[in-house]
Amino acid sequence: MKLNWIDILLILFGLFVAYQVLRAIIGGTWKTESIIIALLIFNLGLTYRLGMKFEGHINWHKFRDKLYK
């Protein structure tokens, strides 16, 4: 498996965010809002790289709504 520059960037960003979360637990660093935004951006990057489709999630909601009508 060959890593390209986007994979390496995501790995480094994920490690940095994990480090900041640990520092926040131990004694303070970023504000909570900044950590949450960083985690959301990391999640978005992973979702994009893994090729997950947002349409699948929307279709799940449509199917569920049809069941409970």
mmJSON file of the N, C-alpha and C atoms, coordinates in Angstrom:
{"data_MODEL":{"atom_site":{
"group_PDB":["ATOM","ATOM","ATOM","ATOM","ATOM","ATOM","ATOM","ATOM","ATOM","ATOM","ATOM","ATOM","ATOM","ATOM","ATOM","ATOM","ATOM","ATOM","ATOM","ATOM","ATOM","ATOM","ATOM","ATOM","ATOM","ATOM","ATOM","ATOM","ATOM","ATOM","ATOM","ATOM","ATOM","ATOM","ATOM","ATOM","ATOM","ATOM","ATOM","ATOM","ATOM","ATOM","ATOM","ATOM","ATOM","ATOM","ATOM","ATOM","ATOM","ATOM","ATOM","ATOM","ATOM","ATOM","ATOM","ATOM","ATOM","ATOM","ATOM","ATOM","ATOM","ATOM","ATOM","ATOM","ATOM","ATOM","ATOM","ATOM","ATOM","ATOM","ATOM","ATOM","ATOM","ATOM","ATOM","ATOM","ATOM","ATOM","ATOM","ATOM","ATOM","ATOM","ATOM","ATOM","ATOM","ATOM","ATOM","ATOM","ATOM","ATOM","ATOM","ATOM","ATOM","ATOM","ATOM","ATOM","ATOM","ATOM","ATOM","ATOM","ATOM","ATOM","ATOM","ATOM","ATOM","ATOM","ATOM","ATOM","ATOM","ATOM","ATOM","ATOM","ATOM","ATOM","ATOM","ATOM","ATOM","ATOM","ATOM","ATOM","ATOM","ATOM","ATOM","ATOM","ATOM","ATOM","ATOM","ATOM","ATOM","ATOM","ATOM","ATOM","ATOM","ATOM","ATOM","ATOM","ATOM","ATOM","ATOM","ATOM","ATOM","ATOM","ATOM","ATOM","ATOM","ATOM","ATOM","ATOM","ATOM","ATOM","ATOM","ATOM","ATOM","ATOM","ATOM","ATOM","ATOM","ATOM","ATOM","ATOM","ATOM","ATOM","ATOM","ATOM","ATOM","ATOM","ATOM","ATOM","ATOM","ATOM","ATOM","ATOM","ATOM","ATOM","ATOM","ATOM","ATOM","ATOM","ATOM","ATOM","ATOM","ATOM","ATOM","ATOM","ATOM","ATOM","ATOM","ATOM","ATOM","ATOM","ATOM","ATOM","ATOM","ATOM","ATOM","ATOM","ATOM","ATOM","ATOM","ATOM","ATOM","ATOM","ATOM","ATOM","ATOM","ATOM","ATOM"],
"id":[1,2,3,4,5,6,7,8,9,10,11,12,13,14,15,16,17,18,19,20,21,22,23,24,25,26,27,28,29,30,31,32,33,34,35,36,37,38,39,40,41,42,43,44,45,46,47,48,49,50,51,52,53,54,55,56,57,58,59,60,61,62,63,64,65,66,67,68,69,70,71,72,73,74,75,76,77,78,79,80,81,82,83,84,85,86,87,88,89,90,91,92,93,94,95,96,97,98,99,100,101,102,103,104,105,106,107,108,109,110,111,112,113,114,115,116,117,118,119,120,121,122,123,124,125,126,127,128,129,130,131,132,133,134,135,136,137,138,139,140,141,142,143,144,145,146,147,148,149,150,151,152,153,154,155,156,157,158,159,160,161,162,163,164,165,166,167,168,169,170,171,172,173,174,175,176,177,178,179,180,181,182,183,184,185,186,187,188,189,190,191,192,193,194,195,196,197,198,199,200,201,202,203,204,205,206,207],
"type_symbol":["N","C","C","N","C","C","N","C","C","N","C","C","N","C","C","N","C","C","N","C","C","N","C","C","N","C","C","N","C","C","N","C","C","N","C","C","N","C","C","N","C","C","N","C","C","N","C","C","N","C","C","N","C","C","N","C","C","N","C","C","N","C","C","N","C","C","N","C","C","N","C","C","N","C","C","N","C","C","N","C","C","N","C","C","N","C","C","N","C","C","N","C","C","N","C","C","N","C","C","N","C","C","N","C","C","N","C","C","N","C","C","N","C","C","N","C","C","N","C","C","N","C","C","N","C","C","N","C","C","N","C","C","N","C","C","N","C","C","N","C","C","N","C","C","N","C","C","N","C","C","N","C","C","N","C","C","N","C","C","N","C","C","N","C","C","N","C","C","N","C","C","N","C","C","N","C","C","N","C","C","N","C","C","N","C","C","N","C","C","N","C","C","N","C","C","N","C","C","N","C","C","N","C","C","N","C","C"],
"label_atom_id":["N","CA","C","N","CA","C","N","CA","C","N","CA","C","N","CA","C","N","CA","C","N","CA","C","N","CA","C","N","CA","C","N","CA","C","N","CA","C","N","CA","C","N","CA","C","N","CA","C","N","CA","C","N","CA","C","N","CA","C","N","CA","C","N","CA","C","N","CA","C","N","CA","C","N","CA","C","N","CA","C","N","CA","C","N","CA","C","N","CA","C","N","CA","C","N","CA","C","N","CA","C","N","CA","C","N","CA","C","N","CA","C","N","CA","C","N","CA","C","N","CA","C","N","CA","C","N","CA","C","N","CA","C","N","CA","C","N","CA","C","N","CA","C","N","CA","C","N","CA","C","N","CA","C","N","CA","C","N","CA","C","N","CA","C","N","CA","C","N","CA","C","N","CA","C","N","CA","C","N","CA","C","N","CA","C","N","CA","C","N","CA","C","N","CA","C","N","CA","C","N","CA","C","N","CA","C","N","CA","C","N","CA","C","N","CA","C","N","CA","C","N","CA","C","N","CA","C","N","CA","C","N","CA","C","N","CA","C","N","CA","C"],
"label_alt_id":[null,null,null,null,null,null,null,null,null,null,null,null,null,null,null,null,null,null,null,null,null,null,null,null,null,null,null,null,null,null,null,null,null,null,null,null,null,null,null,null,null,null,null,null,null,null,null,null,null,null,null,null,null,null,null,null,null,null,null,null,null,null,null,null,null,null,null,null,null,null,null,null,null,null,null,null,null,null,null,null,null,null,null,null,null,null,null,null,null,null,null,null,null,null,null,null,null,null,null,null,null,null,null,null,null,null,null,null,null,null,null,null,null,null,null,null,null,null,null,null,null,null,null,null,null,null,null,null,null,null,null,null,null,null,null,null,null,null,null,null,null,null,null,null,null,null,null,null,null,null,null,null,null,null,null,null,null,null,null,null,null,null,null,null,null,null,null,null,null,null,null,null,null,null,null,null,null,null,null,null,null,null,null,null,null,null,null,null,null,null,null,null,null,null,null,null,null,null,null,null,null,null,null,null,null,null,null],
"label_comp_id":["MET","MET","MET","LYS","LYS","LYS","LEU","LEU","LEU","ASN","ASN","ASN","TRP","TRP","TRP","ILE","ILE","ILE","ASP","ASP","ASP","ILE","ILE","ILE","LEU","LEU","LEU","LEU","LEU","LEU","ILE","ILE","ILE","LEU","LEU","LEU","PHE","PHE","PHE","GLY","GLY","GLY","LEU","LEU","LEU","PHE","PHE","PHE","VAL","VAL","VAL","ALA","ALA","ALA","TYR","TYR","TYR","GLN","GLN","GLN","VAL","VAL","VAL","LEU","LEU","LEU","ARG","ARG","ARG","ALA","ALA","ALA","ILE","ILE","ILE","ILE","ILE","ILE","GLY","GLY","GLY","GLY","GLY","GLY","THR","THR","THR","TRP","TRP","TRP","LYS","LYS","LYS","THR","THR","THR","GLU","GLU","GLU","SER","SER","SER","ILE","ILE","ILE","ILE","ILE","ILE","ILE","ILE","ILE","ALA","ALA","ALA","LEU","LEU","LEU","LEU","LEU","LEU","ILE","ILE","ILE","PHE","PHE","PHE","ASN","ASN","ASN","LEU","LEU","LEU","GLY","GLY","GLY","LEU","LEU","LEU","THR","THR","THR","TYR","TYR","TYR","ARG","ARG","ARG","LEU","LEU","LEU","GLY","GLY","GLY","MET","MET","MET","LYS","LYS","LYS","PHE","PHE","PHE","GLU","GLU","GLU","GLY","GLY","GLY","HIS","HIS","HIS","ILE","ILE","ILE","ASN","ASN","ASN","TRP","TRP","TRP","HIS","HIS","HIS","LYS","LYS","LYS","PHE","PHE","PHE","ARG","ARG","ARG","ASP","ASP","ASP","LYS","LYS","LYS","LEU","LEU","LEU","TYR","TYR","TYR","LYS","LYS","LYS"],
"label_asym_id":["A","A","A","A","A","A","A","A","A","A","A","A","A","A","A","A","A","A","A","A","A","A","A","A","A","A","A","A","A","A","A","A","A","A","A","A","A","A","A","A","A","A","A","A","A","A","A","A","A","A","A","A","A","A","A","A","A","A","A","A","A","A","A","A","A","A","A","A","A","A","A","A","A","A","A","A","A","A","A","A","A","A","A","A","A","A","A","A","A","A","A","A","A","A","A","A","A","A","A","A","A","A","A","A","A","A","A","A","A","A","A","A","A","A","A","A","A","A","A","A","A","A","A","A","A","A","A","A","A","A","A","A","A","A","A","A","A","A","A","A","A","A","A","A","A","A","A","A","A","A","A","A","A","A","A","A","A","A","A","A","A","A","A","A","A","A","A","A","A","A","A","A","A","A","A","A","A","A","A","A","A","A","A","A","A","A","A","A","A","A","A","A","A","A","A","A","A","A","A","A","A","A","A","A","A","A","A"],
"label_entity_id":["1","1","1","1","1","1","1","1","1","1","1","1","1","1","1","1","1","1","1","1","1","1","1","1","1","1","1","1","1","1","1","1","1","1","1","1","1","1","1","1","1","1","1","1","1","1","1","1","1","1","1","1","1","1","1","1","1","1","1","1","1","1","1","1","1","1","1","1","1","1","1","1","1","1","1","1","1","1","1","1","1","1","1","1","1","1","1","1","1","1","1","1","1","1","1","1","1","1","1","1","1","1","1","1","1","1","1","1","1","1","1","1","1","1","1","1","1","1","1","1","1","1","1","1","1","1","1","1","1","1","1","1","1","1","1","1","1","1","1","1","1","1","1","1","1","1","1","1","1","1","1","1","1","1","1","1","1","1","1","1","1","1","1","1","1","1","1","1","1","1","1","1","1","1","1","1","1","1","1","1","1","1","1","1","1","1","1","1","1","1","1","1","1","1","1","1","1","1","1","1","1","1","1","1","1","1","1"],
"label_seq_id":[1,1,1,2,2,2,3,3,3,4,4,4,5,5,5,6,6,6,7,7,7,8,8,8,9,9,9,10,10,10,11,11,11,12,12,12,13,13,13,14,14,14,15,15,15,16,16,16,17,17,17,18,18,18,19,19,19,20,20,20,21,21,21,22,22,22,23,23,23,24,24,24,25,25,25,26,26,26,27,27,27,28,28,28,29,29,29,30,30,30,31,31,31,32,32,32,33,33,33,34,34,34,35,35,35,36,36,36,37,37,37,38,38,38,39,39,39,40,40,40,41,41,41,42,42,42,43,43,43,44,44,44,45,45,45,46,46,46,47,47,47,48,48,48,49,49,49,50,50,50,51,51,51,52,52,52,53,53,53,54,54,54,55,55,55,56,56,56,57,57,57,58,58,58,59,59,59,60,60,60,61,61,61,62,62,62,63,63,63,64,64,64,65,65,65,66,66,66,67,67,67,68,68,68,69,69,69],
"pdbx_PDB_ins_code":[null,null,null,null,null,null,null,null,null,null,null,null,null,null,null,null,null,null,null,null,null,null,null,null,null,null,null,null,null,null,null,null,null,null,null,null,null,null,null,null,null,null,null,null,null,null,null,null,null,null,null,null,null,null,null,null,null,null,null,null,null,null,null,null,null,null,null,null,null,null,null,null,null,null,null,null,null,null,null,null,null,null,null,null,null,null,null,null,null,null,null,null,null,null,null,null,null,null,null,null,null,null,null,null,null,null,null,null,null,null,null,null,null,null,null,null,null,null,null,null,null,null,null,null,null,null,null,null,null,null,null,null,null,null,null,null,null,null,null,null,null,null,null,null,null,null,null,null,null,null,null,null,null,null,null,null,null,null,null,null,null,null,null,null,null,null,null,null,null,null,null,null,null,null,null,null,null,null,null,null,null,null,null,null,null,null,null,null,null,null,null,null,null,null,null,null,null,null,null,null,null,null,null,null,null,null,null],
"Cartn_x":[0.844,0.0,0.885,0.715,1.53,0.782,1.478,0.884,1.195,0.177,0.434,0.461,0.614,0.81,-0.441,-1.617,-2.846,-2.931,-2.58,-2.582,-1.6,-0.424,0.594,0.128,-0.484,-1.01,-2.102,-2.993,-4.046,-3.479,-2.473,-1.846,-1.196,-0.452,0.198,-0.821,-1.878,-2.912,-3.619,-3.9,-4.542,-3.672,-2.38,-1.464,-1.386,-1.377,-1.337,-2.598,-3.754,-5.016,-5.069,-4.613,-4.585,-3.676,-2.54,-1.63,-2.3,-3.021,-3.705,-4.822,-5.524,-6.575,-5.957,-4.858,-4.18,-3.696,-3.15,-2.715,-3.9,-5.042,-6.234,-6.716,-6.622,-7.034,-6.093,-4.81,-3.812,-3.777,-3.891,-3.778,-4.001,-4.493,-4.876,-3.993,-4.627,-3.971,-4.993,-5.471,-6.477,-7.792,-8.63,-9.982,-10.761,-11.804,-12.618,-13.194,-13.604,-14.184,-13.167,-11.923,-10.876,-10.611,-10.637,-10.423,-11.575,-12.802,-13.962,-13.909,-13.56,-13.452,-12.355,-11.221,-10.125,-10.549,-11.283,-11.761,-12.762,-13.611,-14.563,-13.842,-12.811,-12.043,-11.313,-10.764,-10.082,-11.064,-12.26,-13.292,-13.696,-13.83,-14.175,-13.086,-11.834,-10.73,-10.709,-10.955,-11.002,-12.163,-13.294,-14.469,-14.188,-13.543,-13.207,-12.222,-11.211,-10.181,-10.707,-11.645,-12.174,-13.26,-13.615,-14.574,-16.005,-16.319,-17.686,-18.586,-19.783,-20.72,-21.779,-21.991,-23.011,-24.401,-24.521,-25.822,-26.339,-25.439,-25.845,-26.498,-25.977,-26.551,-27.931,-28.053,-29.343,-30.376,-29.965,-30.892,-31.342,-30.462,-30.842,-31.977,-31.866,-32.92,-34.227,-34.145,-35.362,-36.045,-35.271,-35.828,-36.467,-35.791,-36.312,-37.617,-37.665,-38.889,-40.056,-39.8,-40.873,-41.395,-40.516,-40.945,-41.889,-41.651,-42.413,-43.559,-43.941,-45.097,-46.373],
"Cartn_y":[-1.181,0.0,1.239,2.048,3.243,4.443,5.195,6.392,7.587,8.374,9.6,10.766,11.956,13.102,13.434,13.133,13.397,12.455,11.195,10.24,10.658,11.072,11.502,12.743,13.672,14.882,14.546,13.634,13.227,12.532,11.695,11.018,12.029,12.966,13.984,14.86,15.254,16.078,15.305,14.029,13.205,13.05,12.848,12.749,14.064,15.182,16.486,16.745,16.409,16.603,15.69,14.449,13.537,14.084,14.641,15.254,16.427,17.259,18.397,17.948,16.872,16.341,15.837,15.114,14.636,15.795,16.829,18.003,18.695,18.725,19.355,18.571,17.247,16.415,16.601,16.681,16.79,18.179,19.226,20.506,21.73,21.595,22.783,23.096,23.458,23.855,24.609,24.056,24.706,24.828,25.728,25.809,24.599,24.254,23.097,23.228,24.433,24.639,24.339,24.719,24.472,22.984,22.243,20.803,20.138,20.562,19.985,20.268,21.484,21.824,21.008,20.842,20.042,18.59,18.039,16.66,16.526,17.528,17.5,17.569,18.41,18.502,17.192,16.577,15.292,14.223,14.203,13.255,13.475,14.715,15.022,14.536,14.729,14.256,12.751,12.049,10.59,10.101,10.749,10.364,10.536,11.629,11.872,10.822,10.498,9.564,8.144,7.791,6.432,6.258,7.331,7.253,7.027,7.409,7.24,8.274,7.866,8.735,9.253,10.565,11.188,10.783,10.446,10.047,8.782,7.884,6.662,6.962,7.951,8.345,8.975,9.814,10.449,9.388,8.413,7.344,6.524,6.35,5.636,6.374,7.713,8.495,8.399,8.436,8.335,6.989,5.918,4.584,4.493,5.046,5.003,5.787,6.947,7.755,7.041,6.262,5.498,4.392,3.814,2.736,3.246,4.46,4.948,5.88,5.908,6.729,5.992],
"Cartn_z":[0.0,0.0,0.0,-1.015,-1.158,-0.575,0.262,0.844,-0.041,-0.336,-1.075,-0.093,-0.591,0.297,1.11,0.593,1.358,2.554,2.362,3.472,4.554,4.14,5.104,5.85,5.145,5.772,6.792,6.441,7.372,8.605,8.414,9.546,10.486,9.929,10.756,11.477,10.773,11.397,12.512,12.278,13.3,14.537,14.342,15.48,16.247,15.515,16.164,16.987,16.43,17.155,18.377,18.243,19.391,20.489,20.098,21.065,21.783,21.038,21.647,22.589,22.235,23.113,24.418,24.306,25.525,26.382,25.758,26.523,27.184,26.514,27.092,28.303,28.239,29.373,30.545,30.271,31.332,31.953,31.144,31.805,30.957,29.808,29.072,27.895,26.838,25.598,24.79,23.716,22.893,23.649,23.165,23.699,23.204,23.909,23.55,22.144,21.786,20.455,19.36,19.585,18.591,18.426,19.52,19.446,18.697,18.96,18.286,16.785,16.412,14.99,14.325,15.003,14.443,14.251,15.214,15.076,13.925,13.746,12.63,11.289,11.195,9.956,9.688,10.735,10.577,10.114,10.689,10.29,8.833,8.423,7.04,6.086,6.467,5.642,5.508,6.604,6.55,5.706,5.853,5.072,3.585,3.222,1.818,1.307,2.094,1.66,1.557,2.406,2.384,1.325,0.662,-0.436,0.02,1.229,1.708,1.052,0.747,0.052,1.011,0.969,1.8,1.343,0.06,-0.466,0.213,0.571,1.262,2.593,3.281,4.565,4.367,3.361,3.07,2.684,1.874,1.478,2.678,3.648,4.863,5.575,5.648,6.287,5.507,4.194,3.383,3.593,3.631,3.863,5.231,6.249,7.603,7.706,7.041,7.082,6.424,5.359,4.699,5.614,6.429,7.337,8.424,8.912,10.047,9.674,8.401,7.996,8.213],
"occupancy":[1.0,1.0,1.0,1.0,1.0,1.0,1.0,1.0,1.0,1.0,1.0,1.0,1.0,1.0,1.0,1.0,1.0,1.0,1.0,1.0,1.0,1.0,1.0,1.0,1.0,1.0,1.0,1.0,1.0,1.0,1.0,1.0,1.0,1.0,1.0,1.0,1.0,1.0,1.0,1.0,1.0,1.0,1.0,1.0,1.0,1.0,1.0,1.0,1.0,1.0,1.0,1.0,1.0,1.0,1.0,1.0,1.0,1.0,1.0,1.0,1.0,1.0,1.0,1.0,1.0,1.0,1.0,1.0,1.0,1.0,1.0,1.0,1.0,1.0,1.0,1.0,1.0,1.0,1.0,1.0,1.0,1.0,1.0,1.0,1.0,1.0,1.0,1.0,1.0,1.0,1.0,1.0,1.0,1.0,1.0,1.0,1.0,1.0,1.0,1.0,1.0,1.0,1.0,1.0,1.0,1.0,1.0,1.0,1.0,1.0,1.0,1.0,1.0,1.0,1.0,1.0,1.0,1.0,1.0,1.0,1.0,1.0,1.0,1.0,1.0,1.0,1.0,1.0,1.0,1.0,1.0,1.0,1.0,1.0,1.0,1.0,1.0,1.0,1.0,1.0,1.0,1.0,1.0,1.0,1.0,1.0,1.0,1.0,1.0,1.0,1.0,1.0,1.0,1.0,1.0,1.0,1.0,1.0,1.0,1.0,1.0,1.0,1.0,1.0,1.0,1.0,1.0,1.0,1.0,1.0,1.0,1.0,1.0,1.0,1.0,1.0,1.0,1.0,1.0,1.0,1.0,1.0,1.0,1.0,1.0,1.0,1.0,1.0,1.0,1.0,1.0,1.0,1.0,1.0,1.0,1.0,1.0,1.0,1.0,1.0,1.0,1.0,1.0,1.0,1.0,1.0,1.0],
"B_iso_or_equiv":[0.0,0.0,0.0,0.0,0.0,0.0,0.0,0.0,0.0,0.0,0.0,0.0,0.0,0.0,0.0,0.0,0.0,0.0,0.0,0.0,0.0,0.0,0.0,0.0,0.0,0.0,0.0,0.0,0.0,0.0,0.0,0.0,0.0,0.0,0.0,0.0,0.0,0.0,0.0,0.0,0.0,0.0,0.0,0.0,0.0,0.0,0.0,0.0,0.0,0.0,0.0,0.0,0.0,0.0,0.0,0.0,0.0,0.0,0.0,0.0,0.0,0.0,0.0,0.0,0.0,0.0,0.0,0.0,0.0,0.0,0.0,0.0,0.0,0.0,0.0,0.0,0.0,0.0,0.0,0.0,0.0,0.0,0.0,0.0,0.0,0.0,0.0,0.0,0.0,0.0,0.0,0.0,0.0,0.0,0.0,0.0,0.0,0.0,0.0,0.0,0.0,0.0,0.0,0.0,0.0,0.0,0.0,0.0,0.0,0.0,0.0,0.0,0.0,0.0,0.0,0.0,0.0,0.0,0.0,0.0,0.0,0.0,0.0,0.0,0.0,0.0,0.0,0.0,0.0,0.0,0.0,0.0,0.0,0.0,0.0,0.0,0.0,0.0,0.0,0.0,0.0,0.0,0.0,0.0,0.0,0.0,0.0,0.0,0.0,0.0,0.0,0.0,0.0,0.0,0.0,0.0,0.0,0.0,0.0,0.0,0.0,0.0,0.0,0.0,0.0,0.0,0.0,0.0,0.0,0.0,0.0,0.0,0.0,0.0,0.0,0.0,0.0,0.0,0.0,0.0,0.0,0.0,0.0,0.0,0.0,0.0,0.0,0.0,0.0,0.0,0.0,0.0,0.0,0.0,0.0,0.0,0.0,0.0,0.0,0.0,0.0,0.0,0.0,0.0,0.0,0.0,0.0],
"pdbx_formal_charge":[null,null,null,null,null,null,null,null,null,null,null,null,null,null,null,null,null,null,null,null,null,null,null,null,null,null,null,null,null,null,null,null,null,null,null,null,null,null,null,null,null,null,null,null,null,null,null,null,null,null,null,null,null,null,null,null,null,null,null,null,null,null,null,null,null,null,null,null,null,null,null,null,null,null,null,null,null,null,null,null,null,null,null,null,null,null,null,null,null,null,null,null,null,null,null,null,null,null,null,null,null,null,null,null,null,null,null,null,null,null,null,null,null,null,null,null,null,null,null,null,null,null,null,null,null,null,null,null,null,null,null,null,null,null,null,null,null,null,null,null,null,null,null,null,null,null,null,null,null,null,null,null,null,null,null,null,null,null,null,null,null,null,null,null,null,null,null,null,null,null,null,null,null,null,null,null,null,null,null,null,null,null,null,null,null,null,null,null,null,null,null,null,null,null,null,null,null,null,null,null,null,null,null,null,null,null,null],
"auth_seq_id":[1,1,1,2,2,2,3,3,3,4,4,4,5,5,5,6,6,6,7,7,7,8,8,8,9,9,9,10,10,10,11,11,11,12,12,12,13,13,13,14,14,14,15,15,15,16,16,16,17,17,17,18,18,18,19,19,19,20,20,20,21,21,21,22,22,22,23,23,23,24,24,24,25,25,25,26,26,26,27,27,27,28,28,28,29,29,29,30,30,30,31,31,31,32,32,32,33,33,33,34,34,34,35,35,35,36,36,36,37,37,37,38,38,38,39,39,39,40,40,40,41,41,41,42,42,42,43,43,43,44,44,44,45,45,45,46,46,46,47,47,47,48,48,48,49,49,49,50,50,50,51,51,51,52,52,52,53,53,53,54,54,54,55,55,55,56,56,56,57,57,57,58,58,58,59,59,59,60,60,60,61,61,61,62,62,62,63,63,63,64,64,64,65,65,65,66,66,66,67,67,67,68,68,68,69,69,69],
"auth_comp_id":["MET","MET","MET","LYS","LYS","LYS","LEU","LEU","LEU","ASN","ASN","ASN","TRP","TRP","TRP","ILE","ILE","ILE","ASP","ASP","ASP","ILE","ILE","ILE","LEU","LEU","LEU","LEU","LEU","LEU","ILE","ILE","ILE","LEU","LEU","LEU","PHE","PHE","PHE","GLY","GLY","GLY","LEU","LEU","LEU","PHE","PHE","PHE","VAL","VAL","VAL","ALA","ALA","ALA","TYR","TYR","TYR","GLN","GLN","GLN","VAL","VAL","VAL","LEU","LEU","LEU","ARG","ARG","ARG","ALA","ALA","ALA","ILE","ILE","ILE","ILE","ILE","ILE","GLY","GLY","GLY","GLY","GLY","GLY","THR","THR","THR","TRP","TRP","TRP","LYS","LYS","LYS","THR","THR","THR","GLU","GLU","GLU","SER","SER","SER","ILE","ILE","ILE","ILE","ILE","ILE","ILE","ILE","ILE","ALA","ALA","ALA","LEU","LEU","LEU","LEU","LEU","LEU","ILE","ILE","ILE","PHE","PHE","PHE","ASN","ASN","ASN","LEU","LEU","LEU","GLY","GLY","GLY","LEU","LEU","LEU","THR","THR","THR","TYR","TYR","TYR","ARG","ARG","ARG","LEU","LEU","LEU","GLY","GLY","GLY","MET","MET","MET","LYS","LYS","LYS","PHE","PHE","PHE","GLU","GLU","GLU","GLY","GLY","GLY","HIS","HIS","HIS","ILE","ILE","ILE","ASN","ASN","ASN","TRP","TRP","TRP","HIS","HIS","HIS","LYS","LYS","LYS","PHE","PHE","PHE","ARG","ARG","ARG","ASP","ASP","ASP","LYS","LYS","LYS","LEU","LEU","LEU","TYR","TYR","TYR","LYS","LYS","LYS"],
"auth_asym_id":["A","A","A","A","A","A","A","A","A","A","A","A","A","A","A","A","A","A","A","A","A","A","A","A","A","A","A","A","A","A","A","A","A","A","A","A","A","A","A","A","A","A","A","A","A","A","A","A","A","A","A","A","A","A","A","A","A","A","A","A","A","A","A","A","A","A","A","A","A","A","A","A","A","A","A","A","A","A","A","A","A","A","A","A","A","A","A","A","A","A","A","A","A","A","A","A","A","A","A","A","A","A","A","A","A","A","A","A","A","A","A","A","A","A","A","A","A","A","A","A","A","A","A","A","A","A","A","A","A","A","A","A","A","A","A","A","A","A","A","A","A","A","A","A","A","A","A","A","A","A","A","A","A","A","A","A","A","A","A","A","A","A","A","A","A","A","A","A","A","A","A","A","A","A","A","A","A","A","A","A","A","A","A","A","A","A","A","A","A","A","A","A","A","A","A","A","A","A","A","A","A","A","A","A","A","A","A"],
"auth_atom_id":["N","CA","C","N","CA","C","N","CA","C","N","CA","C","N","CA","C","N","CA","C","N","CA","C","N","CA","C","N","CA","C","N","CA","C","N","CA","C","N","CA","C","N","CA","C","N","CA","C","N","CA","C","N","CA","C","N","CA","C","N","CA","C","N","CA","C","N","CA","C","N","CA","C","N","CA","C","N","CA","C","N","CA","C","N","CA","C","N","CA","C","N","CA","C","N","CA","C","N","CA","C","N","CA","C","N","CA","C","N","CA","C","N","CA","C","N","CA","C","N","CA","C","N","CA","C","N","CA","C","N","CA","C","N","CA","C","N","CA","C","N","CA","C","N","CA","C","N","CA","C","N","CA","C","N","CA","C","N","CA","C","N","CA","C","N","CA","C","N","CA","C","N","CA","C","N","CA","C","N","CA","C","N","CA","C","N","CA","C","N","CA","C","N","CA","C","N","CA","C","N","CA","C","N","CA","C","N","CA","C","N","CA","C","N","CA","C","N","CA","C","N","CA","C","N","CA","C","N","CA","C","N","CA","C","N","CA","C","N","CA","C"],
"pdbx_PDB_model_num":[1,1,1,1,1,1,1,1,1,1,1,1,1,1,1,1,1,1,1,1,1,1,1,1,1,1,1,1,1,1,1,1,1,1,1,1,1,1,1,1,1,1,1,1,1,1,1,1,1,1,1,1,1,1,1,1,1,1,1,1,1,1,1,1,1,1,1,1,1,1,1,1,1,1,1,1,1,1,1,1,1,1,1,1,1,1,1,1,1,1,1,1,1,1,1,1,1,1,1,1,1,1,1,1,1,1,1,1,1,1,1,1,1,1,1,1,1,1,1,1,1,1,1,1,1,1,1,1,1,1,1,1,1,1,1,1,1,1,1,1,1,1,1,1,1,1,1,1,1,1,1,1,1,1,1,1,1,1,1,1,1,1,1,1,1,1,1,1,1,1,1,1,1,1,1,1,1,1,1,1,1,1,1,1,1,1,1,1,1,1,1,1,1,1,1,1,1,1,1,1,1,1,1,1,1,1,1]
}}}
